[in-house]
Amino acid sequence: MATKIKFNGTGDGIADKEVHFAGIISDFTLCGLSLDGDPETTGEFNITKEKVNCKQCIEIVLYTKKIRKNELLLHK
């Protein structure tokens, strides 16, 4: 199961409104928001079991489902 995060309202009040997927790059959400705890942007966050409602995270997930495995050069 993917890790989901919810910002706790200590950020700028704009970027911290939704539930996001944590990205594979550890300091960002899937949609690119910083997870550095900076109160000037997103602020602090908590892990959650709530459903993701970030439009950008959802769009990325839906887009990746269109990519076929034979389009990837997988290293073994």
C-alpha positions in Angstrom: 0.0 0.0 0.0 1.3 3.5 -0.9 2.1 6.0 1.9 -0.4 8.8 2.2 0.2 12.1 4.0 -2.0 14.9 5.2 -0.5 18.3 6.1 -1.6 19.5 9.6 -2.3 23.1 8.8 1.1 24.6 9.9 1.9 25.7 6.3 0.8 28.6 4.1 -2.8 27.6 4.1 -2.8 27.0 0.3 -0.7 24.0 -0.5 -1.6 22.1 2.6 -5.3 21.4 2.2 -5.4 17.9 0.7 -4.3 14.3 1.3 -1.4 13.3 -1.0 0.6 10.3 -2.0 4.2 10.4 -0.6 6.5 10.4 -3.6 9.3 7.9 -4.3 11.7 10.8 -3.8 11.5 11.0 0.0 11.3 14.8 0.4 8.3 15.4 -1.9 4.7 14.3 -2.5 4.0 12.5 -5.7 2.7 15.9 -7.1 5.9 17.6 -6.1 5.1 19.4 -2.8 7.9 19.7 -0.3 7.9 17.5 2.8 10.6 19.6 4.6 8.2 21.0 7.2 8.7 24.6 6.0 5.9 26.8 7.4 6.3 29.1 4.4 5.0 26.4 2.1 3.4 23.1 3.2 4.3 22.9 6.9 4.4 19.7 8.9 2.4 16.5 8.0 1.2 13.2 9.3 0.8 9.7 7.8 -2.9 9.0 7.2 -5.2 6.2 6.0 -7.5 8.7 4.4 -8.1 8.5 0.7 -6.1 10.8 -1.5 -8.0 13.8 -2.8 -5.1 15.8 -4.4 -6.1 16.3 -8.0 -2.5 16.3 -9.3 -1.6 13.1 -7.4 -4.6 11.4 -8.8 -3.9 12.6 -12.4 -0.3 11.2 -12.1 -1.6 7.8 -11.0 -4.2 7.6 -13.7 -1.6 8.6 -16.4 0.9 6.0 -15.3 -1.8 3.3 -15.7 -1.7 4.0 -19.4 2.0 3.1 -19.7 2.6 -0.4 -20.8 5.5 -2.5 -19.4 6.9 -3.1 -22.9 7.5 0.7 -23.2 10.0 0.5 -20.3 13.6 -0.5 -20.4 13.8 -2.4 -17.0 17.2 -3.2 -15.6 17.6 -6.5 -13.8 
